[in-house]
Amino acid sequence: MAFAMVSTAVRQTPTIDEPVYVGAAAEYTHQHRLRHNPEHPPLGKLAIGAGVALADPRVDPSFTGDQGAVGRHLLYETGNDPWRLMLWARLPVIALTLLFGLVVFAFGRELAGTPGALAALALYCFSPDVIAHGSLATLDVPAAGFVLTSAWLLWRARRGPRLYVPLAGAALGAALATKMSTLPAVPVLMALAAVSVRHASAGGRGRGSGRVVVRAVVGAGVLAVAAVAVVWVTYLMVDPRLRWTPEQHVPTVRGLRGPLVEMLPFPEAYRDGMRIQFGLENRPWQGFLFGRLYSGSLWYYLPAALLVKTPLGMLALWAAGAVVVVAVRRLRPAAPYVLAVPVVLLAAAMQGARDLGTRYAVFLPLFLAVAAGCVLVVRRRWVPVAAGALVGFVAVSSLRAYPYYLPYSNEAFGGPGRTREFLHDSNVDWGQDLGRLAERLRERFPGERVWLVYKGSGVPSFYGIRARDPRGVPVGDVRGVLAVSDSAAAKATGRLAELIGSSRPVDDVGHSITVYRR
């Protein structure tokens, strides 16, 4: 997994979100100010900032612009090497992803023994989504990993609540300080903290006794206080004076959401970030699913996308593991710790307005890997053979996709080369292959006139691509080579749709950019 992530990170150009996080991370470490990207808390960007600091880039503190411009300026306009800087920014996320694999293993071993733990770890390590997003300087995998760590520590708290409940609170705080989308997990984990403390405190007394109930409530409170403290410490690490002047419009949140945001016991920058997130939810986003372009969101988008983007053997083991955790008596107490959090987070994500990728559900490969390992608890001769065959199938499917993990789809949907027919955005093309396109143009189309429709944060000219946008000239004047990001092609209308329809595809770059001949 380490090899797959590092070797993938070396070759990929910045995805759409990465320059924003890298630019904010550089601001945190060089200026100690909370200015840009308030819609995501600082902790994940501080981890990215550790890599940025080691890269020692030139930083221009006088530059003014929005958060996207700040990142592009740092990468392309200050004399830094974006290849080197992006690799260093990605390495801390890669390290965290590997460490969360140890949490998967430890959790699985406590529930299903070493064989089950190894099966869980194998599924985690071969997960295309985890490899893809764990090798980017983004926040999805770190947030999911911290939530998993909190659930595992709460399971351990059934035997030692004084140590593990505060640690679980710290892990939950780390998740909240990385992505606000983890907030729906808070009430679930607080309930699990109460259950764990009640289990540990009951002893020979009845679990409904007053003292036991009080201890359970205190345990939930300790978890919450520890989580809130971690969030505050994270903001204080960036700026001990908590100076906050938003650089972008902060919308007014109306209805029930407004008072709820005000009640959050977090710094004002966090609450403003929540307001911006709610504002983003009100925007008219476009989605693309199974060839259909639509406005708004579909409640079933994430389950459908997961069917495409998850290896078939992994889907089978996830389902079997969930059934086993609920059905087997000795595993039943662990079912809420393994299944409740991902169910709640998935339900919340399905209500979101942005149908932009399975990265919004990347917590599932972590939690359900643990559940899948529990299949080996079943005492049937054929179970280890079947589980081993399915894990092997997952491994082969994942290895065949190397190094194109971002556009992965399973064999039932034709593999990475056909994902563009069913999904778009971070499922397929997130701007990661601009460097590969530059190499392909030099190798196969030297000296030809190039037209480019690129959806991403990279700067084509930096990589030696001299191209024009074909959408501003008559269709008949567009002759030569036309390169189109598959995310742009999925939503093509008007002139771009006409250009694509009257062109002949001649090459494919990373399963995310299609090259046409005109």
C-alpha positions in Angstrom: 0.0 0.0 0.0 2.8 2.4 0.8 4.5 1.7 -2.5 1.2 2.2 -4.4 0.5 5.5 -2.7 3.9 7.0 -2.9 4.5 5.9 -6.6 1.1 7.3 -7.4 1.7 10.6 -5.6 4.9 11.1 -7.5 3.2 11.1 -10.9 0.0 13.0 -10.2 -0.4 16.7 -10.8 -2.5 18.7 -8.2 -6.1 17.7 -8.0 -8.8 20.4 -7.8 -8.8 20.7 -4.0 -5.1 20.2 -3.2 -3.8 23.7 -4.0 -6.3 25.2 -1.7 -5.2 23.0 1.2 -1.5 23.4 0.5 -1.9 27.2 0.2 -3.8 27.3 3.5 -1.2 25.1 5.1 1.6 27.4 4.0 -0.3 30.3 5.5 -0.7 28.5 8.8 3.0 27.6 9.1 4.5 30.8 7.8 2.0 33.5 8.9 0.1 31.9 11.8 -3.1 33.3 10.6 -6.6 31.9 10.0 -7.5 33.5 6.6 -8.4 31.1 3.9 -10.5 27.9 3.6 -12.5 28.2 6.9 -15.0 25.7 5.6 -12.5 23.0 6.7 -10.9 23.1 10.2 -7.1 23.3 10.4 -5.8 20.0 11.7 -5.6 18.1 8.4 -4.0 21.1 6.8 -1.5 21.3 9.7 -0.5 17.7 8.9 -0.2 18.7 5.2 1.7 21.8 6.4 4.3 19.6 8.1 5.2 18.3 4.7 5.1 21.8 3.2 7.4 23.0 5.9 9.9 20.2 5.2 9.8 21.2 1.5 10.8 24.7 2.6 9.0 26.6 -0.3 9.3 30.2 -1.1 6.2 32.0 0.2 5.0 35.4 -0.8 3.1 36.8 2.2 2.1 40.0 0.3 0.0 38.0 -2.3 -3.7 38.7 -2.2 -6.3 36.6 -3.8 -8.9 33.9 -3.1 -7.9 30.6 -1.6 -7.6 28.9 -5.0 -5.3 31.7 -6.3 -3.1 31.5 -3.2 -2.5 27.8 -3.8 -1.7 28.3 -7.5 0.6 31.2 -6.7 2.5 29.1 -4.2 2.9 26.2 -6.6 3.5 28.0 -9.9 4.3 31.6 -9.5 6.9 31.9 -6.7 9.7 29.8 -8.2 8.8 26.5 -6.4 8.9 23.1 -7.9 5.2 22.0 -7.8 6.2 18.3 -8.3 8.5 18.3 -5.2 6.2 20.5 -3.1 3.1 18.4 -3.8 4.9 15.2 -3.0 6.0 16.6 0.4 2.5 17.8 1.1 1.1 14.4 0.3 3.5 12.4 2.4 2.0 13.2 5.8 -1.4 12.1 4.6 0.2 8.8 3.3 1.7 8.3 6.7 -1.6 8.8 8.4 -3.3 6.4 6.0 -0.8 3.7 6.8 -1.2 4.3 10.5 -5.0 3.9 10.2 -4.3 0.5 8.6 -2.8 -0.5 12.0 -6.1 0.6 13.7 -8.0 -1.5 11.3 -5.8 -4.5 12.1 -6.0 -3.9 15.9 -9.7 -3.5 15.9 -10.1 -6.6 13.7 -7.8 -8.7 16.0 -9.8 -7.8 19.1 -13.1 -8.9 17.4 -12.0 -11.8 15.2 -8.4 -12.8 16.1 -5.3 -12.6 13.9 -6.8 -14.3 10.8 -9.7 -11.9 10.8 -7.4 -8.9 11.4 -5.2 -9.9 8.5 -8.3 -10.2 6.2 -9.5 -6.8 7.4 -6.0 -5.2 6.8 -5.8 -6.8 3.3 -9.1 -5.3 2.3 -8.1 -1.9 3.6 -4.7 -2.0 1.9 -6.2 -3.0 -1.5 -9.1 -0.5 -1.4 -8.8 1.6 -4.5 -10.6 4.5 -2.9 -8.4 4.5 0.2 -5.2 4.3 -1.9 -6.4 7.0 -4.3 -7.4 9.6 -1.6 -4.9 8.5 0.9 -2.1 9.5 -1.5 -3.4 13.1 -2.0 -3.0 16.2 0.2 -6.7 16.1 1.0 -8.8 15.6 4.2 -11.2 12.8 3.5 -9.1 9.8 4.6 -7.6 11.5 7.7 -11.1 12.5 8.9 -12.4 9.0 8.4 -9.4 7.4 10.1 -9.8 9.5 13.2 -13.5 8.6 13.5 -12.5 4.9 13.2 -9.8 5.3 15.8 -12.4 6.9 18.2 -14.8 4.0 17.7 -12.0 1.4 18.3 -10.9 3.2 21.5 -14.5 3.3 22.8 -14.6 -0.5 22.2 -11.5 -0.8 24.3 -13.1 1.5 26.9 -15.4 -1.4 27.9 -12.4 -2.7 29.8 -10.6 0.5 30.7 -12.8 3.6 30.5 -10.5 6.0 32.5 -7.8 5.7 29.8 -9.7 5.0 26.6 -12.7 7.4 26.9 -10.5 10.5 26.9 -8.3 9.1 24.2 -11.4 8.4 22.1 -12.5 12.0 22.7 -9.2 13.2 21.5 -9.5 11.1 18.3 -13.1 12.4 17.8 -11.8 15.9 18.3 -9.1 15.3 15.7 -11.8 14.2 13.2 -13.9 17.3 14.0 -10.8 19.5 13.6 -10.2 17.9 10.1 -13.6 17.9 8.5 -17.0 19.2 9.6 -18.8 16.4 7.9 -17.8 14.2 10.8 -20.2 16.1 13.2 -23.1 13.6 12.7 -20.8 11.0 14.4 -20.7 12.9 17.7 -24.1 11.8 19.2 -23.4 8.2 18.1 -20.0 8.1 19.7 -21.2 9.9 22.8 -23.9 7.1 23.2 -21.2 4.5 22.7 -19.1 6.1 25.3 -22.0 5.9 27.8 -22.5 2.2 26.8 -18.8 1.4 27.3 -18.6 3.1 30.7 -21.9 1.5 31.8 -20.5 -1.9 30.8 -17.2 -1.3 32.6 -18.9 0.1 35.7 -21.7 -2.4 36.2 -19.6 -5.2 37.7 -21.8 -7.2 39.9 -24.4 -4.5 40.2 -27.4 -4.0 37.9 -26.7 -1.9 34.9 -29.7 0.3 35.7 -28.4 1.3 39.1 -28.2 5.1 39.7 -24.4 5.2 40.1 -23.8 3.3 36.9 -26.1 5.6 35.0 -24.4 8.6 36.3 -21.0 7.2 35.4 -22.2 6.5 31.9 -23.5 10.1 31.4 -20.2 11.4 32.8 -18.3 9.2 30.3 -20.2 10.7 27.4 -19.5 14.1 28.8 -15.8 13.4 29.1 -15.7 12.3 25.4 -17.4 15.5 24.3 -15.2 17.8 26.4 -12.0 16.1 25.2 -13.2 16.5 21.6 -14.1 20.1 22.0 -10.7 20.8 23.7 -8.8 19.2 20.7 -10.7 21.5 18.3 -9.8 24.6 20.3 -6.2 23.5 20.7 -6.0 23.0 16.9 -7.1 26.6 16.2 -4.7 27.9 18.9 -1.9 26.0 17.3 -2.4 28.1 14.1 -2.9 31.4 15.9 -2.8 31.7 19.7 -4.6 35.0 19.4 -7.4 33.5 17.3 -7.5 36.4 14.9 -10.2 35.8 12.4 -11.2 38.0 9.5 -13.0 36.1 6.8 -11.6 36.6 3.3 -14.8 35.3 1.6 -18.5 35.9 2.0 -20.0 34.1 5.0 -23.7 33.5 4.3 -26.4 33.9 6.8 -27.8 30.6 7.9 -31.6 30.6 8.3 -34.0 28.2 9.9 -33.1 25.7 12.6 -29.5 25.5 11.3 -28.8 29.1 12.4 -29.2 28.5 16.2 -27.5 25.1 16.0 -24.4 26.7 14.5 -24.5 29.4 17.2 -24.6 26.7 19.9 -21.5 24.9 18.7 -18.8 25.2 21.4 -16.1 26.0 18.9 -14.1 29.1 17.8 -15.9 31.6 15.6 -13.8 30.6 12.6 -15.2 27.1 12.9 -18.8 28.4 13.1 -18.2 30.6 10.1 -16.9 27.5 8.3 -20.1 25.7 9.1 -22.1 28.7 7.6 -20.0 28.5 4.5 -20.6 24.8 4.2 -24.4 25.3 4.5 -24.1 28.0 1.8 -22.4 25.5 -0.4 -25.2 23.0 0.2 -27.6 25.6 -1.2 -25.8 26.0 -4.5 -27.2 24.4 -7.7 -24.6 21.6 -8.2 -24.6 19.3 -11.2 -24.3 15.6 -10.9 -23.6 12.8 -13.4 -24.7 9.2 -12.8 -24.9 6.3 -15.3 -24.7 8.7 -18.2 -27.3 11.1 -16.9 -26.4 14.7 -16.3 -28.7 16.3 -13.7 -29.0 19.4 -11.5 -29.3 19.0 -7.7 -28.7 15.7 -5.9 -30.0 12.2 -5.9 -30.4 10.4 -2.5 -29.2 7.1 -4.0 -26.1 8.6 -5.7 -23.5 7.4 -3.1 -24.8 3.8 -2.9 -24.9 3.6 -6.7 -21.4 5.1 -7.0 -20.1 2.7 -4.4 -21.4 -0.2 -6.4 -19.3 1.0 -9.3 -16.2 2.0 -7.4 -15.8 -0.9 -4.9 -14.2 -4.2 -5.9 -16.8 -7.0 -6.2 -15.1 -9.2 -3.6 -15.0 -6.4 -1.2 -18.7 -5.7 -1.6 -19.4 -9.4 -0.9 -17.3 -9.4 2.2 -18.7 -6.1 3.5 -22.2 -7.5 3.3 -21.2 -10.9 4.8 -19.3 -9.2 7.6 -22.2 -6.9 8.5 -24.5 -9.9 8.8 -22.0 -11.8 10.9 -21.4 -8.9 13.3 -25.1 -8.7 14.0 -25.9 -12.4 13.9 -23.1 -14.0 16.0 -23.8 -13.7 19.7 -20.3 -13.0 20.9 -19.8 -10.3 18.2 -23.2 -8.6 18.7 -22.0 -6.2 21.4 -19.5 -4.8 18.9 -22.1 -4.2 16.2 -22.9 -0.6 17.2 -19.1 0.3 17.4 -18.5 -1.2 13.9 -21.7 -0.3 12.1 -23.6 2.5 13.7 -21.1 5.3 12.9 -20.7 4.5 9.2 -24.5 4.1 8.8 -25.1 7.5 10.3 -22.3 9.2 8.4 -23.6 7.6 5.1 -27.1 8.7 5.8 -25.9 12.3 6.4 -23.7 12.2 3.2 -26.6 10.9 1.1 -28.6 14.1 2.1 -25.8 16.4 0.8 -26.2 18.5 -2.3 -22.8 17.6 -3.8 -22.8 14.4 -5.8 -19.1 14.6 -6.6 -17.6 11.3 -5.5 -17.3 8.3 -3.2 -14.7 10.2 -1.2 -17.6 11.6 0.8 -18.1 8.0 2.0 -14.5 6.9 2.3 -15.1 5.9 5.9 -16.9 2.8 4.6 -13.8 0.9 3.5 -12.3 1.5 7.0 -15.3 0.4 9.2 -16.5 -2.3 6.9 -13.0 -3.9 6.5 -13.2 -4.6 10.2 -16.7 -6.0 9.8 -15.5 -8.2 6.9 -12.7 -9.7 9.0 -15.3 -11.0 11.4 -16.5 -13.4 8.7 -13.7 -15.7 9.8 -15.3 -16.1 13.2 -17.9 -18.4 11.6 -16.9 -22.0 12.2 -17.4 -23.6 8.8 -14.7 -25.2 6.8 -15.5 -23.4 3.6 -15.5 -19.9 5.2 -11.7 -19.4 5.2 -11.5 -20.7 1.7 -14.2 -18.4 0.4 -13.0 -15.4 2.3 -9.4 -16.0 1.1 -10.7 -16.3 -2.5 -12.6 -13.0 -2.3 -9.7 -11.2 -0.7 -7.5 -12.5 -3.6 -10.1 -11.3 -6.1 -9.9 -7.9 -4.5 -6.1 -7.9 -4.6 -6.0 -8.8 -8.3 -8.6 -6.2 -9.2 -6.7 -3.5 -7.2 -3.3 -4.4 -8.7 -4.7 -4.4 -12.2 -5.8 -0.8 -11.7 -2.3 0.4 -10.7 -1.4 3.3 -10.9 -4.9 4.6 -11.9 -6.7 4.3 -8.6 -8.8 7.5 -8.8 -10.7 6.4 -11.9 -11.1 2.8 -10.6 -14.3 0.8 -11.3 -14.9 -2.9 -10.8 -15.1 -5.5 -13.4 -18.9 -5.5 -13.6 -18.7 -1.9 -14.9 -15.8 -2.5 -17.3 -12.8 -1.3 -15.1 -11.1 2.1 -14.9 -11.2 2.6 -18.7 -15.0 2.9 -18.6 -15.7 4.7 -15.3 -16.2 7.9 -17.2 -19.4 6.4 -18.7 -21.0 6.2 -15.3 -19.5 8.8 -13.0 -17.5 12.1 -13.0 -15.5 14.5 -10.9 -13.3 12.9 -8.1 -14.6 9.5 -9.1 -12.7 9.7 -12.4 -11.0 13.0 -13.3 -9.9 15.4 -10.6 -7.2 17.1 -12.6 -4.6 14.5 -11.7 -3.2 13.7 -15.2 -2.1 17.0 -16.6 1.5 15.9 -16.4 0.8 12.7 -18.1 -1.0 14.6 -20.8 2.0 16.7 -21.4 4.2 13.6 -21.8 1.7 12.0 -24.2 1.5 15.2 -26.4 5.3 15.3 -26.6 5.6 11.6 -27.5 2.7 11.1 -29.9 1.6 14.5 -31.2 4.8 16.6 -31.4 4.4 19.9 -33.2 0.7 19.6 -33.6 -1.8 22.3 -32.8 -3.5 21.5 -29.4 -6.9 22.5 -28.1 -7.6 21.8 -24.4 -10.6 21.7 -22.1 -9.0 20.9 -18.7 -10.9 20.6 -15.5 -8.4 21.0 -12.7 -6.1 23.2 -10.7 -2.9 22.7 -12.6 -1.4 25.2 -15.0 -1.0 23.6 -18.4 1.7 26.0 -19.6 4.0 25.0 -16.7 4.1 21.5 -18.0 4.8 22.6 -21.5 1.3 22.4 -22.9 0.7 25.2 -25.4 -3.0 25.0 -26.1 -6.1 27.1 -26.7 -9.6 26.7 -25.4 -11.8 25.6 -28.4 -15.0 26.9 -26.9 -14.3 30.5 -27.9 -13.8 29.9 -31.7 -16.1 28.5 -34.4 -16.2 24.7 -34.5 -14.9 24.6 -38.1 -11.7 26.4 -37.0 -10.8 23.7 -34.3 -8.4 21.4 -36.2 -5.6 19.2 -34.9 -5.6 17.6 -31.4 -8.4 18.2 -28.9 -7.8 17.0 -25.3 -10.8 17.1 -23.0 -11.0 16.2 -19.3 -13.6 13.5 -18.8 -15.3 15.4 -16.1 -15.8 18.3 -18.6 -17.0 15.9 -21.2 -19.5 14.3 -18.9 -21.2 17.7 -18.5 -20.6 18.9 -22.0 -23.3 21.0 -23.6 -23.5 23.4 -26.5 -20.3 24.0 -28.4 -18.2 21.5 -26.4 -20.7 18.7 -27.0 -20.7 19.5 -30.7 -16.9 19.4 -30.8 -16.7 16.1 -29.0 -19.5 14.6 -31.2 -17.7 15.6 -34.4 -14.2 14.4 -33.3 -12.6 11.0 -33.4 -11.1 9.6 -30.1 -7.5 8.5 -30.6 -5.9 8.3 -27.2 -6.7 8.0 -23.5 -4.5 9.6 -20.7 -4.8 8.0 -17.3 -8.5 7.1 -17.9 -9.3 10.7 -17.1 -8.5 12.7 -20.2 -9.5 11.8 -23.7 -7.6 12.9 -26.8 -9.5 13.4 -30.0 -8.4 14.0 -33.6 -10.0 16.8 -35.6 
